[in-house]
Amino acid sequence: MLVYLFAIFALASARPSPPIGHPRFLGNTQSNRIVGGSESVDGQFPWQVSMQQFGRHFCGGSLIDATHVMCAAHCEITSGVTANLGAIDYRSPDQTIAQKQFIPHPSYNSATFDYDYAVIVLVSAATLNSKVDVIKLAEQGKEYSGMASTSGWGYTTQFVQSTPYMMQYTDIPLVSQSNCQSAWGSVITITNRIQCAGGDRQVSSCMGDSGGPLTVQDNGETILIGAVSWVQSNCSPNYPGGYAKISAERSWIDAQLLN
């Protein structure tokens, strides 16, 4: 999912293209991926989920309790969907559990990419072990800075549409709302529900990573602060990507855990 992009791809002086679209059905793979990273190992990201339709990966997610997965609203597919847990190779998960319900945020706007949150309810509880575990959610209203991590099975090169079987990961710098807005100008409005990251000309999320985790280390704990939402149209690492900011809608997320 992650592949370093060299200076030849730098477009710092050019106006950014609009963010890419998102998958609404299998075969439309315009979701986010990771470009510029490393292959993960067993147990490294036990909360990582591969959302699959009829055995084919289309979005990522994060296990936030035994029966719920944090995802992105643009990943909505309602039939034949399973959550595949504890996998490095997404074809060989530790557990496969069917999706019972997909709950997108009621304010999700596909035109502006705002409120790109979804909670997936599983038909049965995951068995927690060394390969499958839950991740702690960011607190309501909390802000983060510095470096974060992201992982998934998205495309590993900027211009070649090829999804890896093995989970990839990378570290990526967080970007403030104001700096992200400056980078994008009038192309997109960066609301306080969007956590930006990247733009360091090295790594980026891209097709296939959508819905997957953006995490930080905080006092020795791994915290989920975002769900992969959108990136520049050819996944250029020169511009920050957008992640659905968990701390902005933590109260809504918590309410869905009652389902």
Backbone hydrogen bonds in HBPLUS format (Angstrom, degrees):
<---DONOR---> <-ACCEPTOR-->    atom                        ^
c    i                          cat <-CA-CA->   ^        H-A-AA   ^      H-
h    n   atom  resd res      DA  || num        DHA   H-A  angle D-A-AA Bond
n    s   type  num  typ     dist DA aas  dist angle  dist       angle   num
A0005-LEU N   A0202-GLN O   3.12 MM 197  5.32 156.5  2.18 136.1 143.5     1
A0009-PHE N   A0006-PHE O   3.00 MM   3  6.04 170.2  2.01 132.8 135.0     2
A0010-ALA N   A0007-ALA O   2.90 MM   3  5.05 161.7  1.93 111.1 117.3     3
A0014-ALA N   A0011-LEU O   2.91 MM   3  5.31 153.9  1.98 115.3 123.9     4
A0020-ILE N   A0231-VAL O   2.89 MM 211  6.07 151.9  1.97 162.5 170.4     5
A0028-ASN N   A0025-PHE O   3.15 MM   3  5.97 166.5  2.17 142.6 145.6     6
A0209-ASP N   A0032-ASN O   1.77 MM 177  4.60 141.0  0.88 147.8 163.0     7
A0210-SER N   A0032-ASN O   2.99 MM 178  4.66 119.9  2.36 126.1 125.2     8
A0035-VAL N   A0204-SER O   2.31 MM 169  4.94 151.4  1.38 157.7 168.4     9
A0204-SER N   A0035-VAL O   2.89 MM 169  4.94 143.7  2.03 132.0 142.7    10
A0038-SER N   A0169-TYR O   2.87 MM 131  5.43 158.8  1.92 153.9 159.3    11
A0169-TYR N   A0038-SER O   2.80 MM 131  5.43 140.9  1.95 146.7 159.7    12
A0040-SER N   A0167-MET O   2.94 MM 127  5.74 168.7  1.95 150.1 151.3    13
A0044-GLN N   A0041-VAL O   3.11 MM   3  5.68 162.2  2.14 140.9 140.9    14
A0048-GLN N   A0045-PHE O   3.01 MM   3  5.57 161.3  2.04 119.9 125.8    15
A0133-ASP N   A0046-PRO O   3.07 MM  87  5.05 162.7  2.10 108.3 109.7    16
A0063-LEU N   A0047-TRP O   2.83 MM  16  4.87 159.4  1.88 135.7 142.5    17
A0049-VAL N   A0061-GLY O   2.89 MM  12  4.74 151.7  1.97 136.7 131.8    18
A0061-GLY N   A0049-VAL O   3.06 MM  12  4.74 116.4  2.48 136.5 134.4    19
A0050-SER N   A0084-ASN O   3.03 MM  34  5.02 168.8  2.04 143.6 147.2    20
A0084-ASN N   A0050-SER O   2.94 MM  34  5.02 153.5  2.01 135.0 143.3    21
A0051-MET N   A0059-CYS O   2.82 MM   8  5.20 157.8  1.87 156.9 160.2    22
A0058-PHE N   A0051-MET O   2.96 MM   7  6.09 164.8  1.98 169.6 166.1    23
A0052-GLN N   A0082-THR O   2.97 MM  30  5.39 168.4  1.99 157.8 161.6    24
A0082-THR N   A0052-GLN O   2.87 MM  30  5.39 156.8  1.92 153.6 161.1    25
A0053-GLN N   A0056-ARG O   2.95 MM   3  5.28 152.7  2.03 143.0 142.2    26
A0056-ARG N   A0053-GLN O   3.10 MM   3  5.28 160.3  2.14 108.6 114.8    27
A0054-PHE N   A0080-GLY O   3.09 MM  26  5.72 149.1  2.19 161.4 159.5    28
A0060-GLY N   A0210-SER O   2.67 MM 150  5.69 160.7  1.71 160.0 165.3    29
A0062-SER N   A0070-MET O   2.94 MM   8  5.05 149.4  2.04 139.4 148.6    30
A0070-MET N   A0062-SER O   2.72 MM   8  5.05 161.3  1.75 155.4 153.8    31
A0135-ILE N   A0063-LEU O   2.99 MM  72  6.38 142.0  2.14 153.6 164.5    32
A0064-ILE N   A0068-HIS O   3.02 MM   4  5.83 156.0  2.08 143.5 151.1    33
A0068-HIS N   A0065-ASP O   3.28 MM   3  5.33 165.9  2.30 109.3 113.3    34
A0126-ALA N   A0066-ALA O   2.79 MM  60  4.96 163.9  1.82 136.1 140.2    35
A0122-LEU N   A0067-THR O   2.90 MM  55  5.06 166.0  1.92 144.7 145.6    36
A0069-VAL N   A0120-ILE O   2.90 MM  51  4.94 154.4  1.96 139.3 147.3    37
A0120-ILE N   A0069-VAL O   2.79 MM  51  4.94 170.1  1.80 151.6 155.1    38
A0071-CYS N   A0118-ALA O   2.82 MM  47  5.00 162.7  1.85 158.1 153.0    39
A0118-ALA N   A0071-CYS O   3.16 MM  47  5.00 133.6  2.39 125.7 115.9    40
A0075-CYS N   A0072-ALA O   3.02 MM   3  5.58 163.5  2.05 118.1 123.0    41
A0076-GLU N   A0073-ALA O   3.31 MM   3  5.90 149.4  2.41 123.7 123.2    42
A0099-GLN N   A0081-VAL O   3.00 MM  18  5.64 166.4  2.02 145.5 141.8    43
A0083-ALA N   A0097-ILE O   2.72 MM  14  5.27 172.4  1.72 161.4 160.5    44
A0097-ILE N   A0083-ALA O   2.94 MM  14  5.27 166.7  1.96 151.2 155.0    45
A0085-LEU N   A0095-GLN O   2.80 MM  10  5.12 160.9  1.83 154.1 159.7    46
A0094-ASP N   A0085-LEU O   2.78 MM   9  5.79 135.5  1.97 148.5 162.8    47
A0095-GLN N   A0085-LEU O   3.15 MM  10  5.12 157.9  2.20 136.2 137.5    48
A0167-MET N   A0088-ILE O   2.76 MM  79  5.15 144.1  1.89 134.9 146.9    49
A0092-SER N   A0089-ASP O   2.84 MM   3  5.61 169.5  1.85 129.9 133.6    50
A0090-TYR N   A0165-TYR O   3.02 MM  75  5.86 152.0  2.10 160.6 159.5    51
A0123-VAL N   A0098-ALA O   3.05 MM  25  5.79 160.9  2.09 159.8 159.8    52
A0100-LYS N   A0121-VAL O   2.72 MM  21  5.41 157.6  1.77 151.5 156.5    53
A0101-GLN N   A0121-VAL O   3.16 MM  20  4.97 156.4  2.21 134.0 135.9    54
A0121-VAL N   A0101-GLN O   2.80 MM  20  4.97 167.3  1.81 150.9 155.3    55
A0103-ILE N   A0119-VAL O   2.89 MM  16  5.17 158.1  1.94 147.0 153.4    56
A0119-VAL N   A0103-ILE O   2.96 MM  16  5.17 155.8  2.02 137.9 142.1    57
A0105-HIS N   A0117-TYR O   2.91 MM  12  5.41 150.4  2.00 153.0 146.0    58
A0108-TYR N   A0105-HIS O   3.07 MM   3  5.40 168.0  2.08 118.8 120.6    59
A0109-ASN N   A0114-ASP O   3.09 MM   5  5.42 161.9  2.12 152.0 152.4    60
A0113-PHE N   A0109-ASN O   2.84 MM   4  5.60 131.1  2.08 150.3 163.0    61
A0129-ASN N   A0132-VAL O   2.76 MM   3  5.13 153.9  1.83 141.0 150.1    62
A0224-LEU N   A0136-LYS O   2.81 MM  88  6.08 171.1  1.82 167.7 170.7    63
A0138-ALA N   A0224-LEU O   3.02 MM  86  5.74 140.1  2.19 161.7 150.0    64
A0142-LYS N   A0139-GLU O   3.19 MM   3  5.61 169.9  2.20 130.8 132.4    65
A0141-GLY N   A0247-SER O   2.76 MM 106  5.04 167.0  1.78 129.5 131.2    66
A0174-LEU N   A0146-GLY O   2.83 MM  28  5.66 179.6  1.83 170.7 170.8    67
A0148-ALA N   A0172-ILE O   2.84 MM  24  5.30 156.8  1.90 146.9 154.7    68
A0172-ILE N   A0148-ALA O   2.79 MM  24  5.30 158.7  1.83 141.7 146.4    69
A0149-SER N   A0215-THR O   2.81 MM  66  5.19 150.6  1.89 142.9 151.5    70
A0215-THR N   A0149-SER O   2.84 MM  66  5.19 164.0  1.87 151.4 156.8    71
A0150-THR N   A0170-THR O   2.99 MM  20  5.71 156.3  2.05 161.4 168.5    72
A0170-THR N   A0150-THR O   2.98 MM  20  5.71 148.1  2.09 160.4 168.1    73
A0152-GLY N   A0168-GLN O   2.92 MM  16  5.52 151.8  2.00 153.6 158.2    74
A0168-GLN N   A0152-GLY O   2.85 MM  16  5.52 172.6  1.86 162.2 160.8    75
A0155-TYR N   A0207-MET O   2.67 MM  52  5.54 145.4  1.79 155.7 166.1    76
A0162-SER N   A0160-VAL O   3.02 MM   2  5.84 119.2  2.40 112.3  95.9    77
A0198-GLY N   A0173-PRO O   2.78 MM  25  5.32 157.6  1.83 154.9 161.4    78
A0175-VAL N   A0196-CYS O   2.96 MM  21  5.13 167.3  1.98 129.9 126.8    79
A0180-CYS N   A0176-SER O   2.89 MM   4  6.03 155.0  1.96 151.5 159.0    80
A0181-GLN N   A0177-GLN O   2.97 MM   4  6.13 156.2  2.02 145.4 151.8    81
A0182-SER N   A0178-SER O   3.01 MM   4  6.24 153.1  2.08 143.9 151.2    82
A0183-ALA N   A0179-ASN O   3.03 MM   4  6.25 149.9  2.12 141.2 148.8    83
A0184-TRP N   A0180-CYS O   3.10 MM   4  6.35 148.5  2.20 147.3 155.2    84
A0185-GLY N   A0181-GLN O   2.74 MM   4  5.71 138.3  1.92 148.8 159.6    85
A0187-VAL N   A0184-TRP O   3.18 MM   3  5.70 159.3  2.22 138.7 137.7    86
A0194-ILE N   A0191-THR O   3.16 MM   3  5.60 161.3  2.20 116.1 117.6    87
A0245-LYS N   A0193-ARG O   2.94 MM  52  5.09 176.8  1.94 134.2 134.7    88
A0195-GLN N   A0243-TYR O   2.78 MM  48  5.02 171.6  1.79 158.0 158.3    89
A0243-TYR N   A0195-GLN O   2.86 MM  48  5.02 138.7  2.04 132.9 146.2    90
A0197-ALA N   A0241-GLY O   3.07 MM  44  5.52 147.0  2.18 143.4 151.8    91
A0241-GLY N   A0197-ALA O   2.81 MM  44  5.52 164.6  1.84 162.2 156.7    92
A0201-ARG N   A0237-PRO O   2.83 MM  36  4.46 155.0  1.90 135.7 127.6    93
A0209-ASP N   A0206-CYS O   3.13 MM   3  5.97 168.7  2.15 152.0 154.1    94
A0212-GLY N   A0209-ASP O   2.93 MM   3  5.61 157.3  1.99 147.1 152.9    95
A0211-GLY N   A0228-VAL O   2.84 MM  17  4.75 177.0  1.84 131.2 132.2    96
A0228-VAL N   A0212-GLY O   2.87 MM  16  5.28 156.9  1.92 142.2 149.9    97
A0214-LEU N   A0226-GLY O   2.89 MM  12  4.73 131.6  2.13 142.2 135.1    98
A0225-ILE N   A0214-LEU O   2.85 MM  11  5.75 158.5  1.89 158.0 165.3    99
A0226-GLY N   A0214-LEU O   3.19 MM  12  4.73 138.1  2.37 140.2 136.7   100
A0216-VAL N   A0223-ILE O   2.99 MM   7  5.37 149.0  2.09 143.7 153.6   101
A0223-ILE N   A0216-VAL O   2.85 MM   7  5.37 165.7  1.87 158.6 163.4   102
A0218-ASP N   A0221-GLU O   2.81 MM   3  5.21 163.0  1.83 152.0 157.6   103
A0221-GLU N   A0218-ASP O   3.07 MM   3  5.21 161.2  2.10 108.7 114.7   104
A0246-ILE N   A0225-ILE O   3.01 MM  21  5.10 160.9  2.05 121.8 126.8   105
A0227-ALA N   A0244-ALA O   3.08 MM  17  4.99 136.6  2.27 121.7 134.6   106
A0244-ALA N   A0227-ALA O   2.80 MM  17  4.99 150.9  1.88 151.7 146.1   107
A0229-SER N   A0242-GLY O   3.02 MM  13  5.55 145.4  2.14 149.9 148.2   108
A0230-TRP N   A0242-GLY O   3.04 MM  12  5.11 160.5  2.08 134.8 139.8   109
A0242-GLY N   A0230-TRP O   2.78 MM  12  5.11 157.5  1.83 144.0 151.7   110
A0235-CYS N   A0232-GLN O   2.75 MM   3  5.02 162.7  1.77 127.0 127.8   111
A0248-ALA N   A0245-LYS O   3.24 MM   3  5.68 148.5  2.35 108.7 117.4   112
A0249-GLU N   A0246-ILE O   3.11 MM   3  5.64 147.0  2.22 114.0 122.4   113
A0253-ILE N   A0249-GLU O   3.06 MM   4  6.39 163.8  2.09 155.8 160.5   114
A0254-ASP N   A0250-ARG O   2.88 MM   4  6.11 166.6  1.89 157.3 160.3   115
A0255-ALA N   A0251-SER O   3.15 MM   4  6.33 151.3  2.23 140.0 147.1   116
A0256-GLN N   A0252-TRP O   3.26 MM   4  6.61 140.2  2.43 143.9 153.7   117
A0256-GLN N   A0253-ILE O   3.01 MM   3  5.30 130.6  2.27 103.4 116.4   118
A0257-LEU N   A0254-ASP O   3.11 MM   3  5.33 144.2  2.24 103.1 113.4   119
A0258-LEU N   A0255-ALA O   3.39 MM   3  5.90 165.9  2.42 109.5 113.2   120
A0259-ASN N   A0256-GLN O   3.05 MM   3  5.61 165.6  2.07 115.4 120.1   121
